[in-house]
Amino acid sequence: MTTLSPSTAVKVNPATDPLQLIDVDHVRFYVGNAKQAAFFYAHCFGFQIEQVADLTTGTRDASHYLLTQGNIRFVLTSALTPEHPAAMEVAMYGDGVKDVAFTVFDAEKAYERAIKNGAQSAYEPRTIKDASGSVTTAAIRTFGRVVHTFVSRTGAYELTKVKQGATFAPQFRRLAEGCAHEPARGCAPQSGVTSVLSINEHNKKHPCGLKYVDHLVGNVEMGKMNHWVAFYENVLEFSMFKHFDDKDISTEFSALMSKVMSSGNNLIKIPINEPAAGKKKSQVQEYLDWHSNTPGVQHLALRTDDELASIAALRSRGVDFLTLPDAYYESVWNRVNTMLTGHGHQAVKEDHEAIRKLGILVDADDEGYLLQLFTKPLQDRPTLFFEIICRRGSQSFGKGNFKALFEALELEQERRGNL
Ligand code: FE2
């Protein structure tokens, strides 16, 4: 049997390989206040605040909000007790990504294979179930504070059903349904729910067009990039997709190195960055300085089919993006369109002036082009940010923009007193 992964349209063969990743099940953030963070991601990025697991559903140690858009599922978790790990981690790292979870056919087998391949356990397989079905999870540690959870689902909790609005896991309730533990009484929406429903309704009418997680980038310490490259090769059986050295990613003042790891079926790509020596501080080092010297996820790249519409929508909602000097657009069209026509591709079809006005970046390679733009940090610490990316054939990461981008980032670092 083959199934089609809706996030990538890549054919997945479930038959033999326990580490076949079917989908990005969810990305879990540990945040200081999940209720407020949910409204931030809904208002600014157009996510649906779809489900919650909290005191009203019998979850006593933490609150979890499921936010969805396209095939993106974020779970925002905040501690209700000082003992919950989210409490300690938020104190150390601020808000950020804790878990990039993968749907697999059998979480226990995937976990066992990863452990056999040399992974360190975060937690052993556990199953929660009710009359509707089950969700089995098991997790391995990756760089710094981040884990990868393997998730397998049965019955009403299968991912295909979750995508159609079914309950994410036992103890979650859909916000439209009101009170979960008294469904028979047909509880009216509780306080707070009405406002969630109105933002959800607004977002349905005014979508931001974000489809799925294209890639996520890990920042690790100097000298550790190759260690984590080997981890993804050996443990998760990824392969190296691209390699950028400090000559590719540097300015007069700062530099980094990066290797891009790709899952077997191209479901997800994970570039690993390490700082490189420069006259001034690398942006990766700035991240580590404000992340308790602990590696973590630097950015999530969210895919759209229409960069201009998505960026216009996000800007109108108040999202702060990196700003490039106007001089960027004096040379970009020549550079990009020469590359495209040289490889027999059509020039960039989107309106050039609209791209400039929206401050969008463009790059091309032998396969086509891409449009991308980076938000400023999503929290007070200069740590996690998002990239909004649209691919027109290109499978790379905007190497042609690195220099301009890093100069823009240095300006931001300087403003923060961190260069
Ligand atoms: Fe990126």
Residues whose N, C-alpha, C, O or C-beta is under 5 A from the ligand:
A	BS01	FE2	A301 E387
